[in-house]
Structures are given as C-alpha cells and as structure tokens.
Amino acid sequence: MDEVAEREVEELVDGLCRIVVHRDAAAAVHLDATAALAQRIARELKLAPPAIFRATVAGRIHDIGMLAIPTDITTKTGPPNRNERRELEMHPIYGASILEGFGRLRAFAEIIRAHHERVDGKGYPYGLPDYDIPIEAKVVAVAEAFHTMTTERPYAAARTPQRALAEIYYNRDRQFDAGVVDAVCRVMRWDPASLQEQPPAAS
C-alpha cells in the first residue's frame, strides 16, 4: 500500500472513529490506546512496515462492530447475560461487514474478524486455529486486553499494569500468541520472572 492509499485509509478510519466518539467517548479512547500499543508491539516484533500499519489501523477500528450492537447492551452497567454476551460476540463479524463496504478498508476485515480468536482455538466467533489467525489480529488482541484490564469499568476495577501483564503472560500460548506476549512485556519493560508462584487466572 503506497502513501496515497495509506492516507485514504487513515481518512476513512478518522471518519469511522468520529462516529464512535459521538456514541461513546470512552470507547473512542479505548480504540486510540489500543492502536498506540499495537503499533509499539508490532515494531518490537520487527514486523514489516505494511504489517505495522495494518496492526495500528486495526487497533483503531477493532471494535467498530460495536456500532451494530444495541446501546442498551453496550452501555449496561453490569455483566452481560448469556443472550447479551452472544450478541456482543458478534461484533467482530459486524465490524468486518462494515469494513467490507469500504474498498480501502476491505484488507482489514479479516484482522477485525479474528481479533477475539485464541491461539488455543477456543476464541470467537469461529474458533480459528492458531495458524489461521493473522499476526495483526494477535497483536491487537494483546493490546486491547492490556488497555481493557487497566481501565476502570462499571463492573470491574482497573488492574495495575503489572497485574494486567501477569494475566496476559499467564495466558501465553493459551489465549495469546507467545511471541506477541513476550513483545508487550519488553515494550512495558516488565520481567515475567516477577510473577508469583501462583499466576492470576485470566478474566
């Protein structure tokens, strides 16, 4: 993708993110923070420039499918019930569908569709095996998890960065790609050797 195409992508993404801001300012902050960390992780992994760009852009729009979820679910102050969770787990599919409507953004649809897949094959929406998950989606998954865990939510207290990294590391090669986890630890200058004997369970 050349510089002109990248600028066009960024303009489209800016437009989509403005929609998010008007609907949910906190979600917009989450998207920006996820994108910034995804970029740092991708660089630490020494991915090729096009992959770094894709990971960064995908970070900004990974939850764009939430626009298709009813606001009474996305703004609920308590944990979702079973039906609500099933609907929330559709947001990667909704997001990919939205992106496929924009010529310049179609290349990001696969990443968005896969950002909640797990390397152990237990993710959603399709339960993809490790080798079918794009590296950019693996990067976004870790970046998103870190920011989500370190942010105060209506039904969950914010974790410290160290605790969030410990939980992510505990799920290395389960939920998250091992190389991506190691990269975020280096980016954050956190040593996994500081883990206690009993690692915390994932949330």
C-alpha positions as CSV (number, residue, x, y, z in Angstrom):
1,M,0.0,0.0,0.0
2,D,1.5,3.3,-1.1
3,E,1.5,6.6,0.8
4,V,-1.6,7.9,-1.0
5,A,-3.5,4.7,-0.2
6,E,-2.4,4.9,3.4
7,R,-3.7,8.5,3.7
8,E,-7.0,7.4,2.2
9,V,-7.3,4.6,4.8
10,E,-6.5,7.0,7.6
11,E,-9.1,9.5,6.5
12,L,-11.7,6.7,6.3
13,V,-10.7,5.5,9.8
14,D,-10.9,9.0,11.2
15,G,-14.4,9.3,9.9
16,L,-15.5,6.0,11.5
17,C,-13.8,6.9,14.8
18,R,-15.7,10.2,14.8
19,I,-18.9,8.2,14.8
20,V,-17.7,6.2,17.7
21,V,-16.8,9.4,19.6
22,H,-20.4,10.7,19.3
23,R,-21.8,7.4,20.5
24,D,-19.3,6.5,23.2
25,A,-16.4,8.7,24.1
26,A,-14.8,6.1,26.4
27,A,-14.9,3.6,23.6
28,A,-13.1,6.0,21.3
29,V,-10.3,6.5,24.0
30,H,-10.0,2.7,24.1
31,L,-9.6,2.4,20.3
32,D,-6.8,5.1,20.3
33,A,-5.0,3.5,23.2
34,T,-5.2,0.0,21.6
35,A,-3.9,1.4,18.4
36,A,-0.9,3.1,20.0
37,L,0.1,0.0,21.9
38,A,-0.5,-2.3,18.9
39,Q,1.9,-0.1,16.9
40,R,4.6,-0.4,19.6
41,I,4.2,-4.2,19.9
42,A,4.3,-4.6,16.1
43,R,7.5,-2.5,15.9
44,E,9.0,-4.6,18.8
45,L,8.2,-7.7,16.8
46,K,10.0,-6.1,13.8
47,L,7.1,-6.7,11.5
48,A,7.3,-5.3,8.0
49,P,6.1,-1.7,7.7
50,P,2.8,-2.7,5.9
51,A,2.0,-5.1,8.8
52,I,2.8,-2.4,11.4
53,F,0.4,-0.1,9.5
54,R,-2.3,-2.8,9.4
55,A,-1.9,-3.6,13.1
56,T,-2.1,0.1,14.0
57,V,-5.2,0.8,11.9
58,A,-6.9,-2.4,13.1
59,G,-6.3,-1.2,16.7
60,R,-8.3,1.9,15.9
61,I,-11.2,0.1,14.4
62,H,-11.2,-3.3,16.1
63,D,-14.5,-2.6,17.9
64,I,-16.2,-0.8,15.1
65,G,-18.7,-3.6,15.0
66,M,-20.0,-2.4,18.4
67,L,-21.9,0.3,16.4
68,A,-24.2,-2.5,15.4
69,I,-24.9,-3.7,18.9
70,P,-27.9,-2.1,20.7
71,T,-26.9,0.6,23.2
72,D,-28.8,-1.0,26.0
73,I,-26.2,-3.8,25.8
74,T,-23.1,-1.7,25.2
75,T,-23.9,0.8,28.0
76,K,-25.1,-1.8,30.5
77,T,-23.6,-1.2,34.0
78,G,-23.5,-4.9,34.9
79,P,-22.1,-8.0,33.4
80,P,-24.0,-9.2,30.2
81,N,-26.3,-12.1,30.5
82,R,-26.0,-15.1,28.2
83,N,-28.0,-13.6,25.3
84,E,-26.3,-10.3,25.6
85,R,-22.9,-12.0,25.6
86,R,-23.8,-13.9,22.4
87,E,-24.8,-10.6,20.8
88,L,-21.5,-8.9,21.9
89,E,-19.5,-11.8,20.5
90,M,-21.0,-11.0,17.1
91,H,-19.1,-7.6,17.0
92,P,-16.1,-8.9,15.1
93,I,-18.4,-10.2,12.3
94,Y,-20.4,-6.9,12.3
95,G,-17.1,-5.0,12.2
96,A,-15.7,-7.0,9.3
97,S,-19.0,-6.5,7.4
98,I,-18.8,-2.7,7.9
99,L,-15.2,-2.6,6.6
100,E,-16.1,-4.7,3.6
101,G,-18.3,-1.8,2.5
102,F,-15.3,0.4,2.0
103,G,-12.9,-0.5,-0.8
104,R,-9.8,0.7,1.0
105,L,-10.7,-1.0,4.3
106,R,-11.5,-4.4,3.0
107,A,-8.0,-5.5,3.7
108,F,-8.6,-5.0,7.4
109,A,-11.8,-7.1,7.6
110,E,-10.0,-10.4,8.2
111,I,-8.0,-8.8,11.0
112,I,-11.1,-7.4,12.7
113,R,-13.0,-10.6,12.3
114,A,-10.2,-12.5,14.1
115,H,-9.1,-10.2,16.9
116,H,-11.0,-12.3,19.5
117,E,-9.8,-15.6,18.3
118,R,-7.4,-17.5,20.5
119,V,-4.2,-19.5,19.7
120,D,-5.7,-22.5,21.5
121,G,-8.7,-22.5,19.2
122,K,-11.2,-21.5,21.9
123,G,-11.9,-17.9,20.7
124,Y,-14.8,-16.4,18.9
125,P,-16.5,-16.0,16.5
126,Y,-15.2,-19.1,14.7
127,G,-12.8,-20.8,17.0
128,L,-9.9,-20.5,14.4
129,P,-6.7,-22.4,14.9
130,D,-3.5,-20.5,15.6
131,Y,-2.2,-20.7,12.1
132,D,-5.4,-19.1,10.6
133,I,-5.2,-16.0,12.9
134,P,-3.4,-13.0,11.2
135,I,-0.4,-11.7,13.2
136,E,-2.0,-8.3,13.2
137,A,-5.1,-9.7,14.9
138,K,-2.8,-11.4,17.5
139,V,-1.1,-8.0,18.2
140,V,-4.5,-6.2,18.5
141,A,-5.7,-8.9,20.9
142,V,-2.9,-8.3,23.4
143,A,-3.0,-4.5,23.1
144,E,-6.8,-4.5,23.6
145,A,-6.6,-6.9,26.6
146,F,-4.0,-4.7,28.3
147,H,-5.9,-1.5,27.9
148,T,-9.2,-3.1,28.9
149,M,-7.8,-4.6,32.0
150,T,-6.1,-1.3,33.1
151,T,-9.2,0.7,32.6
152,E,-12.0,1.2,35.2
153,R,-15.2,-0.4,34.1
154,P,-18.7,-0.3,35.6
155,Y,-18.4,-3.9,36.8
156,A,-14.6,-4.4,37.0
157,A,-11.9,-2.4,38.8
158,A,-8.9,-1.4,36.9
159,R,-5.8,-3.6,37.3
160,T,-2.4,-2.2,37.7
161,P,-0.2,-2.5,34.5
162,Q,1.9,-5.2,36.3
163,R,-1.2,-7.3,37.2
164,A,-2.6,-6.9,33.7
165,L,0.7,-8.1,32.2
166,A,0.8,-11.0,34.6
167,E,-2.6,-12.1,33.5
168,I,-1.7,-11.8,29.8
169,Y,1.6,-13.7,30.4
170,Y,-0.3,-16.4,32.3
171,N,-2.4,-16.9,29.1
172,R,0.7,-17.0,26.8
173,D,0.2,-19.8,24.3
174,R,-3.4,-20.3,25.5
175,Q,-5.3,-17.1,24.7
176,F,-2.5,-15.1,23.3
177,D,0.4,-15.7,20.9
178,A,3.7,-16.3,22.8
179,G,5.8,-14.0,20.7
180,V,3.3,-11.1,21.0
181,V,3.1,-11.6,24.7
182,D,6.9,-11.5,25.0
183,A,7.0,-8.4,22.9
184,V,4.5,-6.5,25.1
185,C,6.5,-7.4,28.1
186,R,9.6,-5.9,26.5
187,V,7.7,-2.8,25.5
188,M,6.5,-2.4,29.0
189,R,9.8,-3.4,30.5
190,W,8.2,-6.0,32.7
191,D,10.0,-9.1,33.7
192,P,7.9,-12.3,33.8
193,A,10.3,-13.5,36.4
194,S,8.5,-11.2,38.8
195,L,5.4,-13.5,38.7
196,Q,4.3,-15.0,41.9
197,E,4.3,-18.8,42.3
198,Q,0.5,-18.8,41.6
199,P,-0.2,-16.8,38.5
200,P,-3.6,-15.0,38.5
201,A,-6.4,-16.5,36.5
202,A,-7.4,-14.8,33.3
203,S,-10.5,-12.6,33.4
